[in-house]
């Protein structure tokens, strides 16, 4: 069977790679072609286009890159037709994928959406398009099943969150070995800085995070470099700072971190599942933010708080993200009650996510539907 997968971000590449492996387990003769990244290619898919060429953050940035987006849409349709897949699989990346899904429905392709677009956060009217253009929807957050089935009458498959599987294979913690391997101080606790995976958000957020370095001399700060960004990109921010950069070492870094400063997104959930107390940060282009705050109706921006339906981790957004505010919130989770409460809530969070095997369950269903035609 032939499978065509479209993922447009680093997190989609991670979850897509596990899905590719699971498809091969259920269908040993599977031929997989994808838009994604290095992880999906390493898992056995033929990579058509890397997500680094696709990811634009914010309304203004999207407008500025419309010609490239339309070229990509046209190329994608032609490539799908040339490949002739038995199943077309979308992973998040809704702005692009829902446009391809509408075209695919008209062409008669069988469509699957793994990791639902976050229509529960904004532009809920897109549910109509999903119901029209998607044959099978696989959701990964517990509240999404209720949202689609009870509120919108659309049956979906809750498969659990793929991050649980992605984090299962990590090595045991080895504090001394990790510090030695990366030239870190053997004694100072580590504060991880996760400033995001897109250049625009890193430029907005990383300087505020780095402003805390001189305020906490008893700790060492380590920046998690995103695979989508060149190490040289970080040089201007780190010049003169005692903070260190580790490229493509996010999970090992979190395994050995005492606390973390995290840009809103999937990283907030990754940090929680690895048991690291955190402060969540977000700051973007002013115009894009003003538009977004009028569209997004959620009480929280972090997945941790959304899943728990209460404020487990502090969120510092836009104007609230200042060095003074961030310093105070970090201090509160280094020791004592604030730290203990976060760690206790993380245990409940893991239970809510539905256990292991998300990629395996989704792949089994996709292969089954594809064989039935």
C-alpha positions in Angstrom: 0.0 0.0 0.0 1.1 3.6 -0.6 0.9 6.3 2.1 1.5 10.0 1.6 2.1 12.0 4.8 2.2 15.8 5.1 3.8 17.3 8.2 5.0 20.9 8.3 6.8 21.4 11.7 9.4 19.9 13.9 6.8 18.2 16.2 5.0 16.8 13.1 8.3 15.3 12.0 8.8 13.6 15.3 5.3 12.2 15.5 5.3 11.4 11.8 8.5 9.4 12.2 6.8 7.1 14.8 3.8 6.8 12.5 6.0 5.8 9.6 7.6 3.0 11.7 4.2 1.9 12.9 2.8 1.8 9.3 5.7 -0.5 8.3 4.9 -2.8 11.3 1.3 -3.2 10.2 2.0 -3.2 6.5 5.6 -4.5 5.8 5.3 -3.6 2.1 4.3 0.0 2.8 5.6 2.7 0.5 5.7 6.0 2.3 6.3 9.4 0.7 6.3 12.5 2.9 6.6 16.2 3.6 8.4 16.4 6.9 12.0 16.3 8.1 15.0 14.2 9.0 13.3 12.0 11.5 10.6 10.9 9.0 13.3 10.2 6.4 15.3 8.2 8.8 12.2 6.2 9.7 12.0 5.0 6.1 9.9 7.6 4.2 10.9 9.3 1.0 11.3 13.0 1.9 9.7 15.3 -0.7 10.1 18.7 1.0 11.6 19.6 4.4 9.5 21.5 7.0 12.2 24.2 7.1 10.8 25.4 3.8 7.2 25.5 5.0 7.0 27.0 8.5 5.9 30.7 8.7 4.7 32.1 12.1 2.1 34.8 12.5 -0.4 36.5 10.2 2.0 39.1 8.7 4.7 36.5 8.1 2.2 34.3 6.2 1.1 37.2 4.1 4.7 38.0 3.2 5.3 34.4 2.0 2.0 33.8 0.1 3.7 33.2 -3.2 5.9 30.5 -1.8 2.9 28.9 0.0 0.9 28.8 -3.3 3.9 27.3 -5.1 4.1 24.6 -2.4 0.4 23.9 -2.6 0.6 23.4 -6.4 3.7 21.2 -6.2 2.1 19.1 -3.5 -1.0 18.4 -5.5 1.0 17.3 -8.5 3.3 15.1 -6.4 0.3 13.4 -4.8 -1.2 12.7 -8.2 2.1 11.3 -9.5 2.5 9.0 -6.5 -1.1 7.8 -6.3 -1.5 7.0 -2.6 -4.0 4.6 -1.1 -4.1 6.9 2.0 -3.3 10.6 2.3 -2.3 11.4 5.9 -2.2 14.9 7.4 -0.3 15.7 10.6 -1.4 19.0 12.2 -0.2 22.0 10.0 -3.8 22.9 9.4 -3.5 26.0 7.2 -1.7 24.0 4.5 -3.3 20.6 5.1 -6.9 21.7 5.0 -6.4 23.2 1.6 -4.9 20.0 0.3 -7.7 18.0 2.0 -10.4 20.0 0.1 -8.6 19.3 -3.2 -8.1 15.6 -2.3 -11.7 15.1 -1.4 -12.7 16.3 -4.9 -10.1 14.0 -6.4 -11.4 11.0 -4.5 -8.4 10.3 -2.3 -9.0 8.6 1.1 -8.0 11.2 3.7 -6.8 10.7 7.3 -5.9 13.4 9.9 -3.5 12.4 12.6 -3.3 15.0 15.3 -6.3 17.2 14.9 -6.0 20.9 13.9 -6.6 23.0 17.0 -10.0 24.2 15.9 -11.1 24.1 19.5 -8.7 27.0 20.1 -9.8 29.3 17.3 -11.8 29.5 14.1 -14.1 26.7 15.2 -15.9 27.0 11.9 -13.2 24.9 10.3 -14.9 21.9 11.8 -17.3 22.0 8.9 -14.4 21.7 6.5 -12.9 18.8 8.5 -16.3 16.9 8.5 -16.6 17.5 4.7 -13.0 16.6 3.6 -11.6 14.2 6.2 -12.6 10.5 6.2 -11.0 9.6 9.5 -9.8 11.8 12.3 -7.4 10.6 15.0 -7.2 12.9 18.1 -4.5 12.9 20.8 -6.0 15.1 23.6 -8.7 13.8 25.9 -11.0 16.8 25.5 -10.9 16.7 21.7 -13.1 13.5 21.5 -15.9 15.3 23.4 -15.4 18.4 21.4 -15.9 16.7 18.0 -18.4 14.0 18.9 -20.7 15.7 21.4 -20.5 19.3 20.2 -20.2 18.7 16.5 -21.5 15.2 15.9 -18.3 14.0 14.2 -17.0 10.5 15.2 -13.3 10.5 15.9 -10.6 8.0 17.1 -8.9 8.9 20.4 -5.5 7.2 20.2 -3.6 8.9 23.1 -0.7 11.3 22.9 2.3 10.2 20.8 4.7 12.1 23.0 4.4 9.4 25.6 5.9 6.9 23.2 8.4 9.4 21.9 9.8 9.8 25.4 9.7 6.1 26.4 13.0 5.3 24.6 15.1 7.9 26.3 18.2 6.7 28.2 18.4 6.7 32.0 19.5 10.0 33.6 23.3 10.3 33.9 24.0 13.7 35.4 27.8 13.4 35.6 28.1 11.8 32.2 25.8 14.4 30.5 27.7 17.3 32.0 31.0 15.9 31.1 30.0 15.1 27.5 28.9 18.7 26.9 31.5 20.6 29.0 29.0 21.8 31.6 29.7 22.7 35.2 29.6 19.4 37.2 28.0 21.0 40.3 25.6 23.7 39.3 21.9 22.7 38.6 20.8 23.2 35.0 18.0 25.6 33.9 16.9 24.7 30.4 15.9 27.4 28.0 13.6 26.3 25.2 13.0 29.5 23.0 11.1 27.8 20.2 11.8 26.4 16.8 11.0 29.3 14.5 13.4 32.2 14.0 10.7 34.9 14.6 9.8 33.6 18.0 13.4 33.0 19.1 14.2 36.6 18.3 11.3 37.8 20.4 11.6 35.5 23.4 15.3 34.4 23.8 16.6 37.8 24.9 14.1 38.0 27.7 15.0 34.5 28.9 18.8 35.2 28.7 18.3 38.3 30.9 17.9 36.0 33.8 21.3 34.4 33.5 23.2 37.0 35.7 20.4 36.9 38.2 20.9 33.3 39.1 24.6 32.7 39.5 24.1 29.5 41.4 22.6 27.9 38.3 23.9 27.2 34.7 21.6 28.1 31.8 21.6 25.9 28.7 19.7 26.8 25.5 18.1 24.0 23.5 19.0 24.7 19.8 16.2 23.7 17.4 17.0 21.4 14.6 15.4 23.8 12.2 17.9 26.6 13.0 21.6 26.8 12.4 23.8 27.0 15.5 25.3 30.3 14.1 21.8 31.8 14.3 22.1 31.8 18.2 25.5 33.4 18.2 24.3 37.0 18.4 22.1 36.3 21.3 24.7 34.3 23.3 27.6 36.7 22.8 28.7 37.9 26.2 26.4 35.5 28.1 27.6 32.5 30.2 24.6 30.5 28.8 25.6 27.5 26.7 24.0 26.2 23.5 23.3 22.5 22.9 22.0 21.7 19.4 19.4 19.0 18.9 19.8 17.8 22.5 16.4 19.0 23.9 15.3 15.7 25.5 18.6 14.9 27.1 18.8 18.5 28.3 15.3 18.3 29.9 16.2 14.9 31.4 19.0 16.6 33.4 17.3 20.0 34.0 16.2 21.3 37.4 13.7 23.8 35.8 12.9 25.2 32.4 11.8 28.4 30.6 9.7 27.2 27.7 8.1 28.9 24.7 4.4 27.9 24.4 3.8 24.9 22.2 4.4 21.2 22.2 7.5 21.8 24.3 5.4 22.7 27.3 3.9 19.2 27.3 7.3 17.5 26.6 8.8 19.4 29.6 5.9 18.3 31.8 6.1 14.6 30.8 9.8 14.7 31.6 9.0 16.0 35.1 10.6 19.4 34.8 9.0 22.4 36.5 8.6 25.3 34.0 7.5 28.8 33.3 5.7 29.2 29.9 6.6 32.2 27.7 5.1 33.7 24.6 5.9 36.9 22.8 5.3 37.6 19.1 4.9 40.2 16.4 2.6 42.9 17.9 0.1 43.0 15.0 0.0 39.2 14.7 -0.6 39.0 18.5 -3.5 41.5 18.4 -5.2 39.5 15.7 -4.6 36.2 17.4 -6.0 37.3 20.8 -9.2 38.3 19.1 -9.5 34.9 17.4 -8.3 32.5 20.1 -10.9 31.9 22.8 -9.0 29.7 25.2 -8.3 30.4 28.8 -4.7 29.1 28.5 -2.0 28.8 25.8 0.0 25.9 27.2 -1.1 22.3 26.6 -0.4 21.5 30.2 -3.0 23.9 31.5 -5.5 23.2 28.7 -5.5 19.4 29.4 -5.7 20.0 33.2 -8.3 22.8 32.8 -6.5 24.8 35.4 -3.3 26.9 35.8 -0.6 24.3 36.6 2.2 26.3 35.0 2.5 30.1 34.9 2.0 31.7 31.5 3.8 35.0 30.8 2.3 36.3 27.6 3.4 39.3 25.4 3.6 42.4 27.7 3.8 40.2 30.8 6.9 38.5 29.6 9.5 40.7 31.2 12.8 39.8 33.0 11.4 40.9 36.4 8.2 38.8 36.0 10.1 35.8 34.6 12.7 36.0 37.4 10.0 35.9 40.0 8.2 32.9 38.5 11.4 31.0 38.0 12.4 31.6 41.7 9.0 30.1 42.7 9.6 26.7 41.1 13.3 26.2 42.0 12.4 24.9 45.5 9.4 24.6 47.8 5.7 24.5 47.4 5.4 25.9 43.9 7.8 23.2 42.6 6.0 20.4 44.5 2.6 21.4 43.2 3.7 21.4 39.6 5.4 17.9 39.9 2.2 16.5 41.6 0.0 17.9 38.8 2.3 16.3 36.2 1.4 12.9 37.5 -2.3 13.5 37.0 -1.6 14.9 33.5 0.1 11.7 32.4 -2.9 9.7 33.4 -5.2 11.9 31.4 -3.2 11.4 28.2 -4.3 7.8 27.6 -1.2 5.7 27.9 1.2 4.3 25.4 0.8 3.3 21.7 -0.7 6.3 19.9 1.2 5.8 16.7 0.6 2.1 16.7 -3.1 2.5 17.2 -3.4 5.2 14.5 -1.3 3.2 12.0 -3.4 0.1 12.6 -6.6 2.0 11.9 -5.1 3.7 8.8 -3.9 0.4 7.3 -7.2 -1.3 8.1 -9.2 1.4 6.4 -6.9 1.4 3.4 -7.1 -2.3 2.9 -10.9 -2.1 3.0 -10.8 0.6 0.3 
